């Protein structure tokens, strides 16, 4: 009698474990790889605003992001850049207005933006730009070209489910250095060609779109080309530098919180899931690899770091809860000959500039100036 009961319990446990594995495999595919558009929500609201200051009642993540040293506040009617000291009274935040565009008034619904600038270079930065397009593997891709009278270019490559505005915070610095800036789309972006697989591939396929962007710059007289990749954009940059026959045109790469080993990222996330059986990430990853048609070892770009030759400025914070800083530590330790490492604290994922603006900009200036 005892043996059948034990077997029944064992079968039930196996069944529950199997369900958990399938559930988290589907969730991993959805959250990590599946293409969908993030719906922008405006949960916070303006309490008062004048020429110099804005007071707003934050909700959700805006409670913390609204206190960052440099942050954007955006609505459907306009946006502004907030900085300076933060005053908090009864949960209401007051910030100094650095610049603004459009119309924001009392009771306007707003949200914070780590990217700070959410429109276009002319509206936000008063910089002339052109809408450009170029041919890539899957079809026509688009971007913004912010011109200067120079043969030096830099390409901004945004992160996962993001947009070309992710690099806009850095454009004033890049522009002052005399660099043509190309903020480029890649496959599966809004209004870009969709890969038939229907997944974000963390560089495995997107690097070919970056190669096309490099060719676009080269065809327009670029003599020195630099790359700037954010998060998944950093993975795209590294995959490009490992695979492309045009990589000799690249004189330097700036990587911000780069997702260079998705295995480690998934492992970190698995540890945060309550009640997930120990070791369950292995069958979960196995199932995901079949769903998405990938090999996890191909997403560990650190294993090929010895093949890199391009100088790299690496920017990462030990407070990053999305991409563990140990990934950047590994790259910096394995390739000190080509990597300049700006290892910071306090900043969340992708927010190094927002917390350490002067330090980040000075290191970018130094890195690029030495190669121009």
C-alpha positions as CSV (number, residue, x, y, z in Angstrom):
1,X,0.0,0.0,0.0
2,X,2.8,2.4,0.8
3,X,4.6,1.9,-2.5
4,X,1.6,2.9,-4.7
5,X,1.1,6.0,-2.5
6,X,4.8,7.0,-2.9
7,X,4.6,6.4,-6.6
8,X,1.5,8.5,-6.8
9,X,3.2,11.4,-4.9
10,X,6.3,11.0,-7.1
11,X,4.2,11.2,-10.3
12,X,2.4,14.2,-9.0
13,X,5.6,16.0,-8.2
14,X,7.0,15.1,-11.7
15,X,3.8,16.4,-13.2
16,X,3.9,19.7,-11.3
17,X,7.6,20.2,-12.1
18,X,6.9,19.5,-15.8
19,X,4.1,22.1,-15.7
20,X,6.5,24.7,-14.0
21,X,9.2,24.0,-16.6
22,X,6.8,24.5,-19.5
23,X,5.3,27.6,-18.0
24,X,8.6,29.3,-17.5
25,X,9.9,28.2,-20.9
26,X,6.9,29.9,-22.5
27,X,7.4,33.0,-20.3
28,X,11.1,33.1,-21.1
29,X,10.3,33.0,-24.8
30,X,7.7,35.7,-24.5
31,X,9.6,38.1,-22.3
32,X,13.1,37.5,-23.9
33,X,12.5,36.7,-27.5
34,X,8.9,37.3,-28.7
35,X,8.3,40.4,-30.7
36,X,5.7,42.7,-29.2
37,X,5.3,46.5,-28.7
38,X,5.6,47.9,-25.3
39,X,2.5,49.9,-24.4
40,X,3.4,53.3,-23.0
41,X,1.5,54.1,-19.8
42,X,1.3,57.5,-18.2
43,X,0.6,56.9,-14.5
44,X,2.1,60.0,-12.9
45,X,0.6,63.5,-13.0
46,X,1.7,67.1,-12.9
47,X,0.7,68.9,-9.7
48,X,2.2,72.3,-10.7
49,X,4.6,73.7,-13.2
50,X,6.2,77.1,-13.9
51,X,9.2,78.3,-15.9
52,X,11.8,76.8,-13.6
53,X,10.3,73.9,-11.7
54,X,7.8,71.0,-12.0
55,X,6.0,69.2,-9.2
56,X,4.5,65.9,-9.9
57,X,2.9,62.9,-8.1
58,X,4.8,59.8,-9.2
59,X,3.3,56.3,-9.6
60,X,5.0,52.9,-10.1
61,X,8.6,53.0,-11.2
62,X,8.4,56.8,-11.6
63,X,8.7,57.0,-7.8
64,X,12.4,56.0,-8.0
65,X,13.2,57.1,-11.6
66,X,11.8,60.5,-10.9
67,X,14.6,61.1,-8.4
68,X,17.5,60.3,-10.7
69,X,20.0,63.1,-11.1
70,X,19.1,63.4,-14.8
71,X,15.7,62.2,-16.1
72,X,13.1,63.0,-18.8
73,X,9.5,63.6,-18.0
74,X,7.3,63.0,-21.1
75,X,3.6,63.1,-22.0
76,X,1.6,62.9,-25.1
77,X,1.6,66.7,-25.4
78,X,5.3,67.5,-24.6
79,X,8.4,66.6,-22.6
80,X,11.1,68.1,-20.4
81,X,14.4,67.3,-18.9
82,X,14.6,67.5,-15.1
83,X,17.8,67.8,-13.0
84,X,19.2,69.4,-10.0
85,X,18.2,68.7,-6.4
86,X,15.2,66.6,-5.6
87,X,12.5,67.8,-3.1
88,X,10.0,65.2,-1.8
89,X,7.0,66.3,0.3
90,X,4.2,63.8,1.1
91,X,5.2,61.7,-1.9
92,X,5.2,64.6,-4.3
93,X,8.4,65.3,-6.2
94,X,9.7,68.8,-7.2
95,X,12.5,69.0,-9.8
96,X,14.3,71.8,-11.7
97,X,13.4,72.1,-15.4
98,X,16.6,72.0,-17.6
99,X,14.8,72.2,-20.9
100,X,11.3,71.6,-22.3
101,X,9.4,71.1,-25.5
102,X,5.7,71.0,-26.3
103,X,3.0,71.8,-23.7
104,X,2.8,70.4,-20.2
105,X,0.3,71.8,-17.7
106,X,-1.3,71.0,-14.4
107,X,-2.9,67.5,-14.2
108,X,-1.0,66.4,-17.4
109,X,-0.4,62.7,-17.3
110,X,3.4,61.9,-17.6
111,X,5.9,59.2,-17.3
112,X,9.7,59.2,-16.6
113,X,12.1,58.4,-19.4
114,X,15.6,57.1,-18.9
115,X,16.3,58.0,-22.6
116,X,15.4,61.7,-21.6
117,X,14.7,62.7,-25.2
118,X,11.7,61.0,-26.9
119,X,11.0,63.0,-30.0
120,X,13.6,63.8,-32.7
121,X,17.0,65.6,-32.8
122,X,15.5,68.9,-34.0
123,X,12.7,69.1,-31.5
124,X,14.7,67.9,-28.5
125,X,18.3,69.1,-29.2
126,X,17.8,71.8,-31.9
127,X,20.0,69.7,-34.2
128,X,19.3,69.4,-37.9
129,X,18.9,65.8,-39.1
130,X,17.7,63.7,-42.0
131,X,15.5,60.7,-42.3
132,X,17.6,58.1,-44.1
133,X,17.1,54.6,-45.3
134,X,19.3,51.8,-46.6
135,X,19.0,48.2,-47.9
136,X,19.7,45.3,-45.5
137,X,19.3,41.6,-45.6
138,X,15.5,41.6,-45.1
139,X,14.6,44.9,-46.8
140,X,14.7,48.6,-46.2
141,X,15.8,49.9,-42.8
142,X,15.5,53.5,-41.5
143,X,17.4,55.9,-39.3
144,X,18.2,59.4,-38.4
145,X,21.5,61.1,-39.6
146,X,22.6,64.0,-37.6
147,X,25.3,65.6,-39.8
148,X,28.6,67.5,-39.2
149,X,31.3,68.4,-41.7
150,X,33.5,65.4,-41.0
151,X,34.4,62.0,-42.3
152,X,34.0,60.5,-38.8
153,X,30.8,58.6,-38.0
154,X,29.2,56.8,-35.0
155,X,26.3,54.5,-35.2
156,X,23.9,54.1,-32.2
157,X,22.4,50.6,-31.7
158,X,19.5,50.5,-29.3
159,X,18.6,47.7,-26.9
160,X,15.9,45.1,-26.5
161,X,12.4,46.3,-27.5
162,X,13.7,49.8,-27.5
163,X,14.0,52.6,-30.1
164,X,16.7,54.7,-31.7
165,X,16.0,57.5,-29.2
166,X,18.0,55.4,-26.6
167,X,21.2,57.0,-27.9
168,X,19.9,60.6,-27.9
169,X,21.2,61.4,-24.4
170,X,24.7,61.0,-25.9
171,X,24.2,62.9,-29.1
172,X,25.3,66.4,-27.8
173,X,28.7,64.9,-26.7
174,X,29.1,63.0,-29.9
175,X,28.2,66.1,-32.0
176,X,30.7,68.3,-30.2
177,X,33.4,65.8,-31.0
178,X,32.7,66.2,-34.7
179,X,31.0,62.9,-35.4
180,X,28.2,62.3,-37.9
181,X,25.6,60.4,-35.9
182,X,23.5,57.6,-37.3
183,X,20.7,56.3,-35.1
184,X,19.7,53.2,-36.8
185,X,16.8,50.7,-36.7
186,X,17.3,47.0,-37.1
187,X,15.0,44.0,-37.9
188,X,11.8,43.6,-35.9
189,X,11.7,47.3,-34.9
190,X,8.5,49.2,-35.5
191,X,8.1,49.7,-39.3
192,X,11.2,47.6,-39.9
193,X,11.3,44.3,-41.8
194,X,10.2,41.4,-39.6
195,X,12.4,38.3,-39.4
196,X,10.4,35.2,-40.4
197,X,11.4,33.6,-37.1
198,X,9.5,36.4,-35.2
199,X,12.1,36.7,-32.4
200,X,14.7,39.0,-31.1
201,X,17.9,37.1,-31.4
202,X,20.4,39.1,-29.3
203,X,22.8,39.7,-32.1
204,X,22.7,36.3,-33.8
205,X,20.8,37.8,-36.8
206,X,20.7,41.5,-36.1
207,X,24.4,42.0,-36.7
208,X,23.8,41.8,-40.4
209,X,21.6,45.0,-40.1
210,X,24.5,46.7,-38.4
211,X,26.8,45.6,-41.2
212,X,24.4,47.3,-43.6
213,X,24.4,50.5,-41.5
214,X,28.2,50.5,-41.6
215,X,28.1,50.1,-45.4
216,X,25.7,53.1,-45.5
217,X,28.2,55.3,-43.6
218,X,31.1,54.0,-45.7
219,X,29.3,54.8,-49.0
220,X,29.0,58.4,-47.8
221,X,32.7,58.9,-47.2
222,X,33.1,57.7,-43.7
223,X,36.8,57.1,-42.9
224,X,36.5,56.3,-39.3
225,X,33.4,54.6,-37.9
226,X,32.6,54.1,-34.2
227,X,29.8,52.0,-32.7
228,X,27.6,52.6,-29.5
229,X,25.5,49.7,-28.3
230,X,23.1,49.6,-25.4
231,X,22.2,46.3,-23.6
232,X,21.2,43.9,-26.4
233,X,22.6,46.5,-28.8
234,X,26.0,45.8,-27.2
235,X,25.5,42.1,-28.1
236,X,24.8,43.1,-31.7
237,X,28.0,45.1,-31.8
238,X,30.1,42.3,-30.5
239,X,28.5,39.7,-32.8
240,X,29.2,42.1,-35.7
241,X,32.8,42.6,-34.6
242,X,33.2,38.8,-34.5
243,X,31.6,38.0,-37.9
244,X,31.7,40.9,-40.3
245,X,34.3,41.3,-43.1
246,X,33.8,45.1,-42.7
247,X,34.9,45.3,-39.0
248,X,38.3,46.8,-40.0
249,X,36.4,50.1,-40.6
250,X,35.5,50.3,-36.9
251,X,37.9,52.3,-34.8
252,X,36.2,51.8,-31.5
253,X,33.0,50.6,-29.8
254,X,31.2,51.9,-26.7
255,X,29.2,49.3,-24.9
256,X,26.6,50.2,-22.2
257,X,25.5,47.3,-19.9
258,X,26.0,44.8,-22.8
259,X,24.1,41.5,-22.8
260,X,27.1,39.4,-23.8
261,X,26.1,36.2,-22.2
262,X,22.3,35.5,-22.2
263,X,23.0,32.2,-20.3
264,X,24.2,34.1,-17.3
265,X,21.3,36.5,-17.5
266,X,18.7,33.7,-17.6
267,X,20.5,32.0,-14.7
268,X,20.3,35.2,-12.6
269,X,16.6,35.6,-13.4
270,X,15.9,31.9,-12.5
271,X,17.5,32.4,-9.0
272,X,14.9,35.2,-8.4
273,X,11.9,33.0,-9.0
274,X,10.4,31.7,-5.8
275,X,9.8,27.9,-5.5
276,X,11.5,27.2,-8.9
277,X,13.2,23.8,-8.4
278,X,17.0,23.9,-8.3
279,X,18.5,23.1,-11.7
280,X,15.1,23.7,-13.5
281,X,16.7,26.4,-15.7
282,X,18.5,23.7,-17.7
283,X,15.3,22.0,-19.0
284,X,13.7,25.4,-19.4
285,X,16.6,26.6,-21.6
286,X,16.5,23.3,-23.5
287,X,12.8,23.8,-24.3
288,X,13.3,27.5,-25.2
289,X,16.1,26.6,-27.6
290,X,13.8,24.3,-29.5
291,X,11.0,26.9,-29.5
292,X,13.2,29.7,-30.8
293,X,15.6,27.6,-32.8
294,X,18.9,28.7,-31.2
295,X,21.9,27.3,-29.4
296,X,22.5,28.9,-26.1
297,X,26.3,28.5,-26.4
298,X,26.1,30.9,-29.4
299,X,24.8,33.6,-27.1
300,X,27.9,33.5,-24.9
301,X,30.0,36.0,-26.7
302,X,32.5,36.1,-23.8
303,X,33.7,32.6,-25.0
304,X,35.0,34.3,-28.1
305,X,36.5,37.4,-26.5
306,X,40.0,36.4,-27.7
307,X,38.9,37.0,-31.3
308,X,38.2,40.7,-30.7
309,X,40.6,43.4,-31.7
310,X,38.6,46.6,-31.7
311,X,39.1,49.0,-28.8
312,X,36.2,49.0,-26.4
313,X,34.9,51.5,-23.8
314,X,32.8,49.4,-21.4
315,X,30.3,51.1,-19.2
316,X,28.4,49.2,-16.5
317,X,27.0,49.6,-12.9
318,X,27.1,47.1,-10.1
319,X,23.5,48.0,-9.3
320,X,22.3,46.6,-12.6
321,X,19.6,44.0,-11.9
322,X,18.9,43.1,-15.6
323,X,22.4,42.3,-16.9
324,X,24.8,41.2,-14.1
325,X,28.0,43.2,-14.0
326,X,30.0,40.0,-13.7
327,X,29.5,39.8,-17.5
328,X,31.4,43.0,-18.1
329,X,33.9,42.1,-15.4
330,X,34.7,38.9,-17.4
331,X,35.2,40.8,-20.6
332,X,37.4,43.5,-18.9
333,X,39.5,40.9,-17.1
334,X,40.0,38.7,-20.2
335,X,40.9,41.6,-22.6
336,X,42.5,44.4,-20.7
337,X,44.6,45.1,-23.8
338,X,41.6,46.5,-25.7
339,X,39.0,47.3,-23.0
340,X,38.7,50.5,-21.1
341,X,36.4,49.8,-18.2
342,X,34.1,52.4,-16.5
343,X,32.8,50.4,-13.6
344,X,30.2,52.4,-11.7
345,X,27.7,52.0,-8.8
346,X,24.1,53.1,-8.0
347,X,22.8,53.1,-11.6
348,X,20.1,50.7,-12.7
349,X,20.2,49.0,-16.1
350,X,20.8,51.5,-18.9
351,X,20.9,54.5,-16.5
352,X,24.7,55.1,-16.2
353,X,24.4,58.5,-17.9
354,X,21.4,59.4,-15.8
355,X,23.2,58.9,-12.6
356,X,26.8,59.7,-13.6
357,X,26.4,62.1,-16.5
358,X,29.7,64.0,-16.2
359,X,31.8,60.9,-15.6
360,X,30.2,59.0,-18.5
361,X,30.5,61.9,-20.9
362,X,34.2,62.7,-19.9
363,X,35.2,59.0,-20.4
364,X,33.4,58.9,-23.8
365,X,35.2,62.1,-24.9
366,X,38.6,60.8,-23.8
367,X,38.0,57.4,-25.5
368,X,36.9,58.8,-28.8
369,X,39.3,61.8,-28.9
370,X,42.3,59.4,-28.7
371,X,41.1,57.7,-31.8
372,X,40.0,60.6,-34.0
